[in-house]
Amino acid sequence: MPGTNLTREEAQRRAELLSVDSYAIELDLSGAQEGGTYRSVTTVRFDSAEAGAQTFIDLVAPAVHEVVLNGTALDAAAVFADSRIALAGLEAGPNELKVVADCAYTNTGEGLHRFVDPVDDQAYLYTQFEVPDARRVFASFEQPDLKATFQFTVKAPSGWTVISNSPTPEPTDDVWVFEPTPRISSYITALIVGPYHSVHSVYEKDGQSVPLGIYCRPSLAEFLDADEIFDVTRQGFDWFQEKFDYDYPFAKYDQLFVPEFNAGAMENAGAVTIRDQYVFRSKVTDAAYEVRAETILHELAHMWFGDLVTMEWWNDLWLNESFATYTSIACQAYAPGSKWPHAWTTFANSMKTWAYRQDQLPSTHPIMADIRDLDDVLVNFDGITYAKGASVLKQLVAYVGMDEFFQGVQAYFKAHAFGNTRLSDLLGALERTSGRDLTAWSKAWLETAGINILRPEIEVDGEGVITSFTVLQEAPALPAGAQGEPTLRPHRIAIGFYELDETGKLVRTDRIELDVDGARTAVELPAGTRRPAVVLLNDDDLSYAKVRLDEESLKVVTAHLGDFAESLPRALCWASAWDMTRDGELATRDYLALVLSGIAKESDIGVVQSLHRQVKLALELYAAPDWRETGLARWTEAALEQLRAAAPGGDHQLAWARAFAATARTDAQLDLLQGLLDGTEAVDGLAVDTELRWAFVERLAATGRLDEKAIAAELERDRTAAGERHAATARAARPTAEAKAEAWASVVEGDTLPNAVQEAVIGGFVQFEQRELLAPYTEKFFASVKGVWESRSHEIAQQIATGLYPSLQVSQATLDTTDAWLTSASPNAALRRLISESRAGVERALRAQEADAATS
């Protein structure tokens, strides 16, 4: 992939040598409507600790015209190679460097991304710089600990708007001159340029006044619910400023919904970019609003943790992301007036299952990962960095106390504002406020890999009185190829006792909180304590561990999982059942039966939608092949029943409509989809709006019911960027050799598709019922993936490496082919990791299929 791979040692050496004062960056984007390249002029002032020293500055550019160091012009052709400009003969103390280059617009979501909206034929630009992509726009010392001020001057087409980290100035002759930023890292600088639509407000409290802005493309303006977004934002400002005891540190706060964004959002200081799929064109469930709110709060939390105080090197990326995740969900759960006080339920059933899945792959790693270079960090935005880290922070809060935790955070912000830190800086602050020695805790939780299993061991007498209660902790062997050793850890957990009340609800009758440490931990109970119907370890989800139920509790939960009065214990039991299915401890057909027995009683729409995804995945990958069709038929029939029974116009009806559409298979079911699409059929209260239409179209295309002409006609109804992506998915989903060959060629053999369109094509190409049609592409994948990896940008290459791996070909032959390729191809560490993770998915599916077959 383009760009030299900066190593940790190189970054440390450069940080020892340099301190950077300021950047002045001039960009001429006046030709952005046509694309191509643009002129970039960077003037950077920095100090060197040594006279005569040499170093380098980072730049990815098609052409470099001038390099002037301390007034002396250097031979640009001689000093610029790959992504570095060599700098020799530095002066001790102040130095000044000027670099004039032509930089390139991208369509990959990296650097300065350029998108043309088919609705108005206007170009829209935005930057995305994490991890090493500011160097695609201006020359920079591209590492987080070389902070500086950044002053942007931008020439843009007439009538356009330019937004950056500093407040937006009035332009003169279409030139926008911004004030310098505070000292920040290069990766959180930003420019968003184009004829964007905007809505403005202000956050005011106790004399503080922060301008707020929300931006999107004009073609989405009618769908922009700005008041709702401002409400969530203000809630975050209130809660974070109270908990952090530090005022918002930047001059304004803009949130910009931008097209073709690779991630959920990015925490650029004062100018957060967010994927514009969060501007909902059609009806979505409350779960989608909850996820969007968490994203908004996550990025706002980063303004303090990440932007104000920044990690020294990328091995503490986990802390950056985990802190934002933990505090955003805590804000949703605890802030006065929050619409989502059940946010920890969502966390348990989505984020945590992601973490458990990631932690059982051969690539599992300690939370505090060993980041040797940029390649390492680029593939480390994973379930451990985000979800396991946030789970462990929740455990840490339980361990030290919430008040003590935030008191330590307050001291940390005050001590390190606009600086860089290591994990030890935060832990030291928490030790001082809590009085706890966190050395052993940190070593056990942050420096080791893998997951623990907690089981209850309960003995009772003939009267049902508990005579002995022990929590057993196991540390399973790590996956083959993983680094490290199994580790028992200290856990702060709650244990819930549940009984069935007179209405048939499972209600908590007692709660015990204790520290679990070692292989066996005795639970002290008052004499005469009777065994409840259900004993639930890790109630309230305080710790990070796989939990198993004892035999008696499992019987009750199997019969009454949907009857828990509260959503969180239900979510914990659902998550445990899913984990057991993935581990082959619960047969797929038994998991399906469990879901069908309880899902109608599940009120939490986020949990319902998670169960939809998990059942579909289990049936596609974990069911014994000779039973799979039976299971899919049973599930689809149940989905249709639930669709018809759901309250008209409600979230559950919409969720069940999507679940039904995802697996509709019989002629009658597909006829119903077609009828809903053309208006000859109806379900009371179900609005078949734009996005739901596309869900039906994609399924009908995948089953051969709709051809290219029908897809084109649907696209005529929705001539938008989203419509183009959906049409690309539908075309690639068609069950013909020609459609597959066309899709493959556009992604693998061509390299012109924008990131979002490529992702849509891959999503359509991989259809679980088309295994035989896709079988020839296993060989093609392994013949091409290394070349793709070495020639495309990281985001584009990773989409292909993970999305086109033959995950549906669940067989020993796929494992053998993968192993042979890993041996012969000698991929670099990042690509090896991704392929090994995909291989582990096939291996797990094989085991689960065997377990399912054994129950037949």
C-alpha positions, 0 to 999 in steps of 0.5 A: 500500500502507498506510504512508508510504514512509520515505526515506533522507534522512528517516531520516538527518535523524531520526538526526541529530536523535534518540537513543533511550533506551528503549521501554516497550510495553504490549499487551492481547492478552486478546481475541486468541482473538476477533481484531479489534484490541488496545490498544497503549500506547507510552512512548518516551524519547529525546533531541533535539539541538535545542530546538523541532525537529520530527520524527515517529514511525511507527505503523500503527493503526486508531485513535489515542486519546492522544498525550502529548509531555512531559506535554502532550496533543496532538490525536491527530486532528490529528497522526496521518496515514497512518502517522506521528504529527507531533511538534513543539516538542521539548525539547533533551535528554530527551523523553518520548512516550506513545501510546495506540492500537488496533492490528490483528491481521493475516493477512498475516504482517506486524505481529502475525499471528493464526492459528487452528489448525483442529485445536484452534480456538486462536489463535496469534500472532507478530510479523514486523517486518522491514522497517517493521512494528514500527509495526503493533504499537507506535509506533516510530522505525522505522529500524535505526540508532535503537537502544534498549532495549525493555520489553514488558508483555503481557496474554494469555488465561489459560493462554497463553504469551508469548515475547519477546526477554528471558527469559520471566517468571512471569505475574501475573494473566495479565500478563507483564512482561519485563525490558528488552532490550539496545540493539537495532533495532526490527525485531528485537523480537518477541512470540510468544503463544499456547498453544504447545508447548515443549521446553527445554534449555541450551547449556553450555561453559566456564562459559557457560550459555544457555537454549534453547527450541523451540516449535511448535503442539501439533498439530505436537508429535508431529512435532517432532524437538527433539533434532535441532534442538538438535544443529544449534543447539549445533554453531552455537554452538560454531563461531560463538563460536570463529570470532567470538571473542565470546560469544552476546550475548543472555540466551537463545535460543528458536526458534519454529516459527510458522504462515503465515510468509512467509519461511524465518525471522527473526532476532529477537534471542533469539527466532527465528521459523521457518516451521513447514513445517520441522516435517516431518509426513511423510518428507522427503529429507536435502536438506530437513534440510540446508536446515532446518539452514542456516536454523537456522544462518543465523538464529543467525549473525544474532545477531552479524551483524545483531543485535549489530552492525546496518547503519546503513541498508538499503543494507547489507542485503546484508551482513547477509544474505550474511554469515549465508548464507556463515557458515551454509554454512561452518559446515555444511561445516567444523564438526566432526561436521557431517552436511553437509560437502558444503554447498558443493555444495548452495550451488553448485547452488541458491543460486548458480543463484538468484544467476545468474538474478537477476543477468541480469534487468533489475533487476540491481543492485550488491550494495551496492544504492542503497536510496532508501526502504522500497519499494526495500528491500521488493523487494530480498530477492533473489538478489543480496542473499542468494546473490550477496552470499554468493558474493562473500563466499566470494570475499573469504575466498579473496582475504584468507585465511580466518584473516585474514577471521575475525580481521577479523570478531572485531575488528569485533564487539568495536569495534561491539557493540550499535552500527550500522555501514557496509560500510567498517567491516568492510572496514577491519577486514579490510584491517588483518588481511589487509594487502590494500587492498580499495578496488579489490576493493570497487568492482569487486565491490560497486558494479557489477552483472552477471556475468562469464564465464570460459573456458579457452583451451588450446593443445597440441602433437602429443603432448598437452602444453599449450603455452599456457593462458589464462583469458579473462574476458568482461563481457556487456552488462547486460540492457536497462534495467539500471543500470551498465556491464559490468565485468571483475573480479578473481577468485580461482579454482582450476583443476582437472585431471581424468582418468578413472581405471581405474574410470571415475571422473573424479578430480582430479589437479591443482589450481592457484589463482591470481588472474584479472584483466582480459580475459586471464590466463596460467596458468603450468604446469610444462614438459611438463604434459599436457592432462587429460581435463577442465579445470574453471575455478572448481573448488571454486567460490571465485568468482562467475562463469559458467564455460564448458568448452573443446571437449574438456572439454565432450565428456568431461563430456557423456559422463561428467558423473555420473562425477565422484568428488566432488559439487562438480565435478559440481554445477558442471558441472550448474549450467553446463549449466543456465545454458547452457540458460537462455541458449539455448546448449544446446537444451532437448532436449540438456539433457534428454538430458544429465540423463537420461544422468547423473542416475542416477549422481548421489548427492547428493540435493539436486542430484538434486532441483534437476535435477528442478525444472530439467528440469520448468521447461525443458520447460514454458518453454524447449522448442519448443512442438511438441516439448514433449510429446515431451520431457515424455513422455520425462522422465515415463517416465524418472522412473517407471523411476527410481522403480521402480529406486530403493532401497526407502524411500530418499531417491532413491525419494521424490524420484523419486516426487514428480518422477513425480507432477509430470508424470504424463500418460498414462492409465496413469501417472495410473491408477498415481497413483490406485492409489498413492493408494487403495492398490490399487497399491504401489511397494516401500518407498514410504510414501504418507504425508500429504504425498505423498498431497497431491502425488498429489491435486494432480496428479490434480485438475489433470488432471481426475481428481479433483473437488471431492468427492474433494478434500473427502474428502482434506481430511477425512483431514487436517483441519489447516492444511497440509491446508487449504492443499493442498486450496486448491491442488488446487481451484484446479488443476482444469482448468475455467473455473469453478475458475479463476474461483473461484480468481481471485475469491478472490485478486484480487477478494476480500481476506480470504485469509490469506497462506499460503492465498492463496499455495496458491491461486495455486500451484494456479491456474497449471498449465503444461498449462492455457495456453489456459484461463489465456489470458483472465487476461492481460488481467484481470491487467493490468487489476487489478494496479495496484489490488491493489498500491495497496490490499493489504499488501506481502506480499499484493500481491507474491504476486499481482504475481509469481504471477499474471503470465502467465508461461506465455503465452510469446509476443511478444503477452505482451511487447507487452501488458506494455510497453504496461502499463508505459508507460500504468499508471505503476506505482511503482518497486517494482511496475515492477521486479517486472513487468519481472522477469516480462517478462524471464522470458518474453523469455528463454523465447522465446529458449530456445524458438527455440534448441531449435527450431533443433536439431530 
